């Protein structure tokens, strides 16, 4: 696929591992749910390779293999989401990566470039997180995983966001830290931009089709200016 970096007027961000370091909060909610249902917790660092596909897949991977029935998975996932929804904002362990707040503010002030956040994090959790860290009008669209919605790397949610913004895939950068994000970008026809500061390795991003990888948030401007 050939990309023309002069035409990008829209950027879609992943959340976890891209905008915000959320691994401690994700691990805390998942482990609380596991323990509540009588299962062992998982080390925080192990979650780094498990996140990205959505809460159901996360809980599936966190559970012992011998108990992974649909009923158990759904029960533990529901508890984990409840813990996420009910977590007081003043107790967030999550924090934006260095330079992210400044980058988001600059994009919000640039009326020529549309912005969105697309995550497999539950929609209610994502909306509260983005509002807390960046304010209510920082992005044109914020979209987490909702009932009936296919998770990334399915491209449908990307196309729906672009239709709402009046943009096309070839206008759009998809910026993320994981193979899921790079596959989403390629599936949707967007520019797959990897970030090196997230939950996955540079090698993983390269192998999954990243057209380029940045080491600092401000480097994204080279693609849109």
Phi and psi in degrees as a GROMACS rama.xvg file:
@    title "Ramachandran Plot"
@    xaxis  label "Phi"
@    yaxis  label "Psi"
@TYPE xy
-101.177  132.416  UNK-2
-115.682  136.664  UNK-3
-107.033  103.666  UNK-4
-70.7254  -5.16469  UNK-5
-83.863  -9.52822  UNK-6
-106.337  3.50204  UNK-7
-79.1957  117.517  UNK-8
-128.15  17.2113  UNK-9
-150.445  141.813  UNK-10
-135.75  130.381  UNK-11
-110.659  126.097  UNK-12
-102.846  139.156  UNK-13
-72.2167  163.822  UNK-14
-100.668  -71.2161  UNK-15
-65.7572  121.017  UNK-16
85.4356  -5.5798  UNK-17
-117.243  -59.7544  UNK-18
-90.8168  -41.7067  UNK-19
-131.374  137.175  UNK-20
-83.5237  98.3903  UNK-21
-106.992  4.86707  UNK-22
-61.3927  -35.8501  UNK-23
-68.2655  -39.4515  UNK-24
-69.6207  -39.8806  UNK-25
-61.4161  -47.8738  UNK-26
-63.7181  -40.1177  UNK-27
-63.5246  -44.8293  UNK-28
-67.0608  -43.3949  UNK-29
-64.6081  -42.3365  UNK-30
-69.6516  -36.5086  UNK-31
-59.1725  -42.7547  UNK-32
-68.3767  -41.5597  UNK-33
-60.173  -47.7822  UNK-34
-64.6828  -40.7734  UNK-35
-56.2746  -37.349  UNK-36
-94.1302  9.28002  UNK-37
88.768  20.8443  UNK-38
-114.619  155.876  UNK-39
-70.9481  150.335  UNK-40
-76.0233  168.862  UNK-41
-120.538  138.442  UNK-42
-58.1477  143.205  UNK-43
-54.7972  -44.6425  UNK-44
-63.2425  -25.7502  UNK-45
-68.0705  -27.9428  UNK-46
-68.0722  -20.9628  UNK-47
-57.4502  -35.2506  UNK-48
-93.1645  -0.232258  UNK-49
-106.305  -20.6212  UNK-50
-81.3886  161.033  UNK-51
119.778  -27.3921  UNK-52
-93.5887  -5.81654  UNK-53
114.516  164.487  UNK-54
-66.129  -37.3893  UNK-55
-62.945  -46.0026  UNK-56
-65.6291  -38.3312  UNK-57
-59.3771  -48.5343  UNK-58
-66.6325  -37.3554  UNK-59
-56.5018  -46.9623  UNK-60
-69.9038  -29.7141  UNK-61
-78.2547  -25.4816  UNK-62
-76.8432  149.898  UNK-63
-58.5495  140.741  UNK-64
-55.8289  -37.1936  UNK-65
-71.3022  -10.5066  UNK-66
-113.397  9.30958  UNK-67
-78.4981  66.6655  UNK-68
-93.5259  160.913  UNK-69
-57.7539  -41.2968  UNK-70
-63.579  -44.8494  UNK-71
-66.2507  -45.8741  UNK-72
-58.2805  -47.7814  UNK-73
-65.7241  -38.1559  UNK-74
-66.1817  -44.8193  UNK-75
-69.7753  -39.258  UNK-76
-63.0704  -40.3358  UNK-77
-62.9805  -40.0231  UNK-78
-66.3096  -41.38  UNK-79
-62.3624  -41.873  UNK-80
-66.0779  -37.2968  UNK-81
-61.9432  -42.4399  UNK-82
-62.204  -40.1043  UNK-83
-65.0459  -44.8373  UNK-84
-64.6632  -33.2118  UNK-85
-94.6464  -3.81535  UNK-86
-65.7843  123.668  UNK-87
-61.9643  139.473  UNK-88
-63.1394  -28.9482  UNK-89
-76.2279  -1.67834  UNK-90
-113.124  12.2399  UNK-91
-59.3002  133.217  UNK-92
-90.8198  -17.358  UNK-93
-68.4141  154.593  UNK-94
-156.067  144.135  UNK-95
-62.2637  147.776  UNK-96
-68.8557  155.501  UNK-97
-53.9309  132.406  UNK-98
86.1116  -10.1364  UNK-99
-70.8289  -46.1191  UNK-100
-57.5016  -42.6971  UNK-101
-65.0321  -41.6453  UNK-102
-63.3729  -45.1492  UNK-103
-62.3806  -41.4016  UNK-104
-62.5018  -41.4022  UNK-105
-65.0894  -40.3842  UNK-106
-65.2043  -39.4788  UNK-107
-63.7719  -28.6162  UNK-108
-86.0376  -13.2078  UNK-109
-96.5585  103.33  UNK-110
-75.0897  -8.0972  UNK-111
-84.6288  -13.8107  UNK-112
-120.547  120.27  UNK-113
-82.3788  147.122  UNK-114
-131.153  148.446  UNK-115
-148.552  158.925  UNK-116
-119.956  128.688  UNK-117
-128.117  122.076  UNK-118
-138.402  153.323  UNK-119
-86.5363  3.98335  UNK-120
-68.4794  145.022  UNK-121
-51.5125  138.805  UNK-122
-57.2242  -44.1978  UNK-123
-62.5088  -37.3542  UNK-124
-70.4868  -43.1206  UNK-125
-63.2607  -46.8031  UNK-126
-58.9791  -42.3062  UNK-127
-68.4804  -39.1133  UNK-128
-65.1498  -46.4431  UNK-129
-65.9495  -40.3065  UNK-130
-63.8948  -40.6007  UNK-131
-65.7866  -45.5141  UNK-132
-87.6631  -29.1753  UNK-133
-123.27  -9.31382  UNK-134
93.3079  164.686  UNK-135
-74.0457  -17.6463  UNK-136
-120.895  24.4626  UNK-137
-72.0018  -28.8565  UNK-138
-127.368  151.534  UNK-139
-71.5851  -34.707  UNK-140
-141.281  137.071  UNK-141
-126.763  122.653  UNK-142
-136.962  111.589  UNK-143
-100.442  -178.402  UNK-144
-73.0692  127.549  UNK-145
-120.584  159.352  UNK-146
-55.3095  133.396  UNK-147
83.4071  -3.22255  UNK-148
-95.1753  132.858  UNK-149
-75.0901  131.217  UNK-150
-74.197  160.446  UNK-151
-55.1624  144.668  UNK-152
-88.7938  13.2443  UNK-153
-59.169  133.058  UNK-154
-83.4916  -6.04192  UNK-155
-58.1347  -41.7662  UNK-156
-66.5068  -32.891  UNK-157
-62.8067  -47.4863  UNK-158
-62.9652  -37.4296  UNK-159
-66.175  -40.1031  UNK-160
-62.3765  -45.251  UNK-161
-65.3357  -36.8538  UNK-162
-63.0516  -40.7871  UNK-163
-64.6545  -34.8642  UNK-164
-88.5059  -9.21098  UNK-165
70.8602  33.2802  UNK-166
-117.273  167.965  UNK-167
-118.314  157.502  UNK-168
-55.1155  -39.1625  UNK-169
-72.135  -9.42549  UNK-170
-86.5708  -6.16006  UNK-171
-120.289  134.945  UNK-172
-97.1501  134.876  UNK-173
-111.01  115.955  UNK-174
-109.341  121.801  UNK-175
-157.259  174.708  UNK-176
-110.162  2.43905  UNK-177
-133.492  168.027  UNK-178
-61.7635  -31.3387  UNK-179
-61.62  -42.6362  UNK-180
-68.478  -40.9332  UNK-181
-66.0541  -39.842  UNK-182
-66.4112  -38.2381  UNK-183
-61.2565  -46.9798  UNK-184
-58.8704  -48.263  UNK-185
-66.4303  -41.3692  UNK-186
-61.5161  -34.6992  UNK-187
-88.3102  -13.0048  UNK-188
87.7135  20.8188  UNK-189
-98.5922  169.007  UNK-190
-76.9088  120.346  UNK-191
-87.0844  103.472  UNK-192
-105.982  117.594  UNK-193
-91.0845  153.363  UNK-194
-120.296  139.02  UNK-195
-87.4682  -7.743  UNK-196
-93.418  3.88079  UNK-197
-93.3415  -146.589  UNK-198
-88.0134  -13.3607  UNK-199
-116.533  166.352  UNK-200
-83.6211  160.883  UNK-201
-59.5234  -39.5088  UNK-202
-61.1695  -40.5757  UNK-203
-61.92  -42.8914  UNK-204
-64.047  -44.1042  UNK-205
-62.3964  -44.1054  UNK-206
-68.2388  -24.2553  UNK-207
-96.5123  7.38449  UNK-208
104.761  16.1942  UNK-209
-58.934  128.273  UNK-210
-73.7691  -31.7516  UNK-211
-156.987  163.784  UNK-212
-132.143  130.838  UNK-213
-106.618  153.327  UNK-214
-105.636  -14.2063  UNK-215
-140.325  142.2  UNK-216
-55.2182  -37.829  UNK-217
-65.9469  -15.0048  UNK-218
-67.6199  -17.255  UNK-219
-63.3169  -26.0461  UNK-220
-63.9645  -23.2913  UNK-221
-63.6599  -20.7079  UNK-222
-93.2893  -15.4069  UNK-223
-118.819  -5.18932  UNK-224
